[in-house]
Amino acid sequence: MVKSFVDISWLVDEPTYRADSALSYSILATYEREGFNGLDHLMDKKETESLLFGSCVDAIITGGIEEFEDRYIVIDIPDVVPSIAKIVKACYERWGELANTLSMITDEKILEVINECEYQPRWRDVNRIKSIRDDGNLYYKALAQAGDKIVVTTAMYTDVMNAVNALLTSDATRWYFNNDSVSDFDLDAPDIERLYQLKFKGTFNNIDYRCMADLLVVDHNAKIVYPIDLKTSSHYEWDFFKSFVDWNYQIQARLYWRIIRQNMDNDPIFKDYKLDDYRFIVVNKKTLCPLVWKFDATQKYRALLYGKNKEPIVLRDPFDIGEELTRYLEEKPSVPFGIVCDGDNSITEWLNKNDL
């Protein structure tokens, strides 16, 4: 039997992985997007309808319908406006043990959450509360019914299954998911191993990093590993390069590649395998035209410069971001590095080295 790539991974469950202090793509990308002003929110849990949709697709693709049903519950209720869903969910998390329905929660408590979420601040309070009660009532009942599971509307579930079916049947993508068991060798090609959600840790320049790869396709015969990330995008599949810049996926590709490569280099067998450039498999829930995008600069170091006839697109190296962020987390300065508190700051200097 060929040695499994699982053997060189970090064998922990997902809660342990999430709780680890090592830097991850999401932390680096959040810092790169929000900078010094976002340091207090690096670890904030992000919940949006788009993220929920992507998580549902990931769960079915990587773990099958059983994993989806373990984590989610499909309930036939109308889609809820995200801003209202956020407030209703917060109400349920605080008072759900004592209140089975939204009507059992006082106006004062609901208004407390409304103000925290800054929902419709120009409206009269009575109208703000009425909006939550009227439009969030069914969603609150669904949360109570779901218990520990995450509520998915029937409409979203339909979109999820359409995306999953497109990924599994498209000529562009079906090979990547062509296996009966998510972690076993391919029965039709025993030298091909498809592995989902493998976790790895690595240390570079005394800084710890971690990653969880959506999919690794290991061709033991050719000694090649193909790293894959699955993206459900609001952009059309053919416009994925825009999402790539918006969400700084270059950090993910380059960081993950380096961490996985380090673990391969430390193994007597896999050190001789090639780790290919990162590929992103992308699907949009409306167009359902899955495409594969290869990042051919995955293995490059230092900042990358792109663009045509406009402002340049500068993609910083993940390690430069990680080292800068680590300094901020360790030193905890009151102002960004380079800002002078007891003298003049040059506007020209900061305009030249920062994006507005």
C-alpha positions as CSV (number, residue, x, y, z in Angstrom):
1,M,0.0,0.0,0.0
2,V,1.3,3.4,-0.9
3,K,1.8,5.8,2.0
4,S,-1.1,8.1,2.5
5,F,-0.6,11.9,2.4
6,V,-2.8,12.0,5.5
7,D,0.2,10.7,7.5
8,I,2.1,14.0,7.1
9,S,-0.9,16.2,8.0
10,W,-1.8,17.8,11.3
11,L,-4.4,15.3,12.7
12,V,-6.7,17.4,14.9
13,D,-10.4,18.1,14.7
14,E,-11.7,21.4,13.3
15,P,-12.5,23.1,16.7
16,T,-8.8,22.4,17.8
17,Y,-7.6,23.8,14.5
18,R,-9.8,27.0,14.8
19,A,-8.6,27.6,18.4
20,D,-4.9,27.4,17.6
21,S,-2.9,30.6,17.9
22,A,-1.0,30.2,14.6
23,L,-1.7,32.7,11.9
24,S,-4.1,31.7,9.1
25,Y,-5.1,33.0,5.7
26,S,-8.3,34.5,7.1
27,I,-6.4,36.4,9.8
28,L,-3.8,37.7,7.3
29,A,-6.4,38.7,4.7
30,T,-8.5,40.5,7.3
31,Y,-5.4,42.4,8.5
32,E,-4.4,43.2,4.9
33,R,-7.9,44.5,4.1
34,E,-8.5,46.5,7.3
35,G,-5.0,47.3,8.5
36,F,-4.2,48.8,11.9
37,N,-7.8,49.9,12.5
38,G,-8.9,46.3,12.3
39,L,-6.5,44.7,14.8
40,D,-9.2,44.3,17.4
41,H,-11.4,42.4,15.0
42,L,-9.0,39.9,13.5
43,M,-10.7,36.9,15.2
44,D,-14.3,38.1,14.8
45,K,-16.6,35.4,13.4
46,K,-17.9,36.4,10.0
47,E,-21.5,35.4,9.1
48,T,-23.1,36.3,5.8
49,E,-25.5,34.7,3.5
50,S,-22.7,34.2,0.9
51,L,-20.5,32.5,3.5
52,L,-23.3,30.2,4.6
53,F,-24.0,29.2,1.0
54,G,-20.3,28.4,0.5
55,S,-20.1,26.4,3.7
56,C,-23.1,24.3,2.6
57,V,-21.5,23.5,-0.7
58,D,-18.2,22.7,0.9
59,A,-19.9,20.4,3.4
60,I,-21.6,18.3,0.8
61,I,-18.6,18.2,-1.6
62,T,-16.1,17.4,1.1
63,G,-18.1,15.3,3.5
64,G,-21.2,14.2,1.7
65,I,-24.8,14.7,2.5
66,E,-24.3,13.1,5.9
67,E,-21.9,15.9,7.0
68,F,-24.4,18.5,5.7
69,E,-27.2,17.0,7.7
70,D,-25.1,16.8,10.8
71,R,-24.5,20.6,10.7
72,Y,-27.5,22.1,9.0
73,I,-31.2,21.8,8.9
74,V,-33.4,22.8,5.9
75,I,-36.6,24.6,6.9
76,D,-39.2,25.9,4.5
77,I,-39.3,29.6,5.4
78,P,-38.9,32.7,3.2
79,D,-35.4,34.1,2.8
80,V,-34.6,36.6,5.5
81,V,-32.9,40.0,5.0
82,P,-29.4,39.5,6.4
83,S,-29.6,42.6,8.6
84,I,-32.8,41.2,10.2
85,A,-31.5,37.7,10.4
86,K,-28.4,38.9,12.3
87,I,-30.6,40.6,14.9
88,V,-33.0,37.7,15.3
89,K,-30.1,35.3,15.7
90,A,-28.5,37.4,18.3
91,C,-31.8,37.5,20.2
92,Y,-32.1,33.8,20.1
93,E,-28.6,33.3,21.3
94,R,-29.2,35.5,24.3
95,W,-32.7,34.5,25.3
96,G,-33.6,31.4,23.3
97,E,-33.4,29.1,26.3
98,L,-36.3,31.0,27.9
99,A,-38.2,32.2,24.9
100,N,-39.5,29.8,22.2
101,T,-40.9,32.6,20.1
102,L,-39.9,36.2,19.4
103,S,-43.1,37.4,21.0
104,M,-41.8,36.2,24.4
105,I,-38.9,38.7,24.2
106,T,-39.6,42.3,25.4
107,D,-39.4,45.3,23.1
108,E,-36.6,46.7,25.3
109,K,-34.4,43.6,24.8
110,I,-35.0,43.5,21.1
111,L,-34.2,47.3,20.8
112,E,-31.0,46.6,22.7
113,V,-29.8,44.3,20.0
114,I,-31.2,46.6,17.2
115,N,-29.1,49.4,18.5
116,E,-26.0,47.3,18.8
117,C,-26.4,46.3,15.1
118,E,-27.3,49.9,14.1
119,Y,-30.3,48.7,12.3
120,Q,-32.3,51.5,10.5
121,P,-31.1,54.2,13.0
122,R,-33.3,56.9,11.4
123,W,-36.5,55.0,12.0
124,R,-38.7,55.5,15.1
125,D,-37.9,52.8,17.6
126,V,-41.5,51.4,17.5
127,N,-41.1,50.8,13.7
128,R,-37.7,49.3,14.1
129,I,-39.0,46.8,16.6
130,K,-42.1,46.0,14.5
131,S,-39.9,45.3,11.5
132,I,-37.9,42.7,13.4
133,R,-41.0,41.1,14.9
134,D,-42.9,41.0,11.6
135,D,-40.1,39.9,9.3
136,G,-38.1,37.8,11.7
137,N,-40.8,35.8,13.5
138,L,-40.6,32.7,11.3
139,Y,-36.8,32.8,11.3
140,Y,-36.8,32.8,15.1
141,K,-39.1,29.8,15.2
142,A,-36.8,28.0,12.8
143,L,-33.8,28.7,15.0
144,A,-35.7,27.3,18.0
145,Q,-36.6,24.2,15.9
146,A,-33.1,23.7,14.7
147,G,-31.4,23.6,18.1
148,D,-27.6,23.3,17.6
149,K,-27.9,23.1,13.8
150,I,-27.6,26.0,11.4
151,V,-30.8,27.0,9.6
152,V,-30.8,26.8,5.8
153,T,-33.9,27.9,3.8
154,T,-35.4,25.7,1.1
155,A,-34.5,28.3,-1.5
156,M,-30.8,28.3,-0.5
157,Y,-30.7,24.5,-0.3
158,T,-32.0,24.3,-3.9
159,D,-29.2,26.7,-5.0
160,V,-26.6,24.6,-3.0
161,M,-27.6,21.4,-4.6
162,N,-27.6,23.0,-8.1
163,A,-24.0,24.2,-7.5
164,V,-22.9,20.8,-6.1
165,N,-24.4,18.9,-9.1
166,A,-22.7,21.4,-11.5
167,L,-19.3,20.8,-9.8
168,L,-19.7,17.0,-9.9
169,T,-20.8,16.8,-13.5
170,S,-19.0,19.6,-15.3
171,D,-16.3,18.5,-17.7
172,A,-14.0,21.2,-16.2
173,T,-14.3,20.0,-12.6
174,R,-15.7,16.5,-12.2
175,W,-12.3,14.8,-12.3
176,Y,-11.3,16.6,-9.1
177,F,-14.2,15.1,-7.2
178,N,-14.3,11.7,-8.9
179,N,-14.3,9.4,-5.9
180,D,-16.8,7.3,-3.9
181,S,-15.2,7.9,-0.6
182,V,-13.8,11.3,0.4
183,S,-10.6,10.0,2.0
184,D,-9.9,6.7,0.3
185,F,-7.9,5.8,-2.8
186,D,-9.8,6.1,-6.0
187,L,-11.2,2.7,-6.8
188,D,-10.8,3.3,-10.5
189,A,-7.3,4.7,-10.2
190,P,-5.6,3.3,-7.0
191,D,-2.6,5.6,-7.4
192,I,-4.9,8.7,-7.1
193,E,-5.7,9.9,-3.5
194,R,-8.3,12.6,-3.0
195,L,-8.2,14.2,0.5
196,Y,-10.5,16.8,1.9
197,Q,-9.9,19.3,4.7
198,L,-6.4,18.2,5.6
199,K,-4.8,20.4,8.1
200,F,-1.1,21.5,8.3
201,K,1.1,23.7,10.4
202,G,4.4,25.3,9.5
203,T,6.9,27.7,11.1
204,F,8.8,30.3,9.1
205,N,11.0,33.0,10.5
206,N,9.9,31.9,14.0
207,I,6.2,32.6,13.2
208,D,3.7,29.8,13.2
209,Y,1.1,29.4,10.4
210,R,-1.7,27.0,9.8
211,C,-3.9,26.0,6.9
212,M,-6.8,23.6,6.1
213,A,-6.8,22.6,2.4
214,D,-10.2,22.1,0.7
215,L,-8.9,19.3,-1.5
216,L,-5.5,17.7,-2.3
217,V,-5.3,15.3,-5.2
218,V,-2.3,13.2,-4.8
219,D,-1.0,11.3,-7.9
220,H,1.3,8.7,-6.4
221,N,2.3,7.3,-9.7
222,A,3.5,10.6,-11.2
223,K,4.5,11.9,-7.7
224,I,2.5,15.1,-8.0
225,V,0.2,16.8,-5.5
226,Y,-2.5,19.2,-6.8
227,P,-3.7,21.7,-4.2
228,I,-7.3,22.8,-4.8
229,D,-9.5,25.4,-3.2
230,L,-13.3,25.5,-3.8
231,K,-14.9,28.9,-4.1
232,T,-18.6,29.9,-4.5
233,S,-18.4,33.3,-6.0
234,S,-20.8,36.2,-6.4
235,H,-18.9,37.1,-9.5
236,Y,-19.5,35.1,-12.7
237,E,-17.0,32.3,-13.0
238,W,-15.2,34.0,-15.8
239,D,-14.7,37.1,-13.6
240,F,-13.1,35.2,-10.8
241,F,-9.9,37.2,-11.2
242,K,-11.8,40.2,-9.6
243,S,-12.7,38.1,-6.5
244,F,-9.1,36.9,-6.4
245,V,-8.0,40.5,-5.9
246,D,-10.9,41.6,-3.7
247,W,-10.4,38.8,-1.2
248,N,-6.7,38.5,-1.6
249,Y,-6.7,34.8,-2.4
250,Q,-3.1,35.1,-3.4
251,I,-2.3,35.0,0.3
252,Q,-4.2,31.8,0.7
253,A,-2.5,30.1,-2.4
254,R,1.1,31.2,-1.5
255,L,0.8,30.5,2.2
256,Y,-0.9,27.1,1.9
257,W,1.6,26.0,-0.7
258,R,4.6,26.9,1.5
259,I,3.1,25.2,4.6
260,I,2.3,22.0,2.7
261,R,5.6,22.1,0.9
262,Q,7.5,22.3,4.3
263,N,5.6,19.3,5.6
264,M,6.4,17.4,2.4
265,D,10.1,18.3,2.6
266,N,10.2,16.9,6.1
267,D,9.0,13.5,5.0
268,P,11.4,10.9,3.4
269,I,8.8,9.9,0.8
270,F,6.9,13.0,-0.1
271,K,10.0,15.2,-0.2
272,D,10.5,13.8,-3.7
273,Y,6.9,14.7,-4.8
274,K,6.1,17.9,-6.8
275,L,3.6,20.2,-5.3
276,D,1.8,21.9,-8.2
277,D,0.5,25.5,-8.3
278,Y,-2.7,26.3,-6.5
279,R,-6.0,25.8,-8.5
280,F,-9.2,27.5,-7.6
281,I,-12.4,25.7,-8.6
282,V,-15.1,28.4,-8.9
283,V,-18.9,28.2,-9.2
284,N,-21.6,30.9,-9.3
285,K,-25.1,29.8,-8.1
286,K,-26.8,31.6,-11.0
287,T,-24.7,30.7,-14.0
288,L,-23.6,27.3,-12.8
289,C,-20.6,27.2,-15.1
290,P,-17.8,25.8,-13.0
291,L,-14.3,26.9,-14.0
292,V,-10.8,26.0,-12.9
293,W,-8.3,28.9,-12.4
294,K,-4.6,28.2,-11.9
295,F,-2.5,30.7,-10.0
296,D,0.8,30.4,-11.8
297,A,2.6,32.7,-9.3
298,T,1.8,30.4,-6.4
299,Q,5.5,29.6,-5.8
300,K,6.9,33.1,-6.1
301,Y,8.1,35.1,-3.1
302,R,8.0,38.9,-2.5
303,A,5.4,41.3,-3.7
304,L,3.6,40.7,-7.0
305,L,2.8,43.5,-9.3
306,Y,-0.1,43.4,-11.8
307,G,-2.4,45.7,-13.7
308,K,-2.7,47.4,-17.1
309,N,-3.0,51.1,-17.9
310,K,-4.3,52.0,-14.5
311,E,-3.2,52.0,-10.9
312,P,-0.9,48.9,-10.3
313,I,-2.3,45.9,-8.4
314,V,0.2,45.1,-5.6
315,L,-0.1,41.8,-3.9
316,R,2.1,41.6,-0.8
317,D,4.0,38.5,0.2
318,P,2.2,36.5,2.9
319,F,5.3,36.4,5.1
320,D,5.7,40.2,4.9
321,I,2.1,40.5,6.1
322,G,2.6,37.9,8.8
323,E,5.8,39.5,10.1
324,E,4.2,42.9,10.2
325,L,1.1,41.7,11.9
326,T,3.1,39.7,14.4
327,R,4.9,42.9,15.4
328,Y,1.6,44.7,16.0
329,L,0.3,41.8,18.0
330,E,3.4,41.6,20.2
331,E,4.2,45.3,20.6
332,K,0.6,46.6,20.7
333,P,1.5,50.2,19.6
334,S,-1.1,53.0,20.0
335,V,-0.7,54.2,16.5
336,P,0.5,52.5,13.2
337,F,4.2,52.0,12.7
338,G,5.8,55.1,11.1
339,I,3.4,57.6,12.6
340,V,5.1,60.3,14.6
341,C,3.3,61.3,17.8
342,D,5.6,64.1,18.8
343,G,6.3,65.8,15.5
344,D,5.3,66.3,11.9
345,N,3.9,63.5,9.7
346,S,4.5,63.9,5.9
347,I,1.3,63.7,3.9
348,T,3.2,63.2,0.7
349,E,5.1,60.2,2.2
350,W,2.0,58.5,3.3
351,L,0.1,59.2,0.1
352,N,3.0,57.5,-1.8
353,K,3.1,54.4,0.2
354,N,-0.6,53.7,0.9
355,D,-3.7,53.0,-1.1
356,L,-6.7,55.2,-0.4
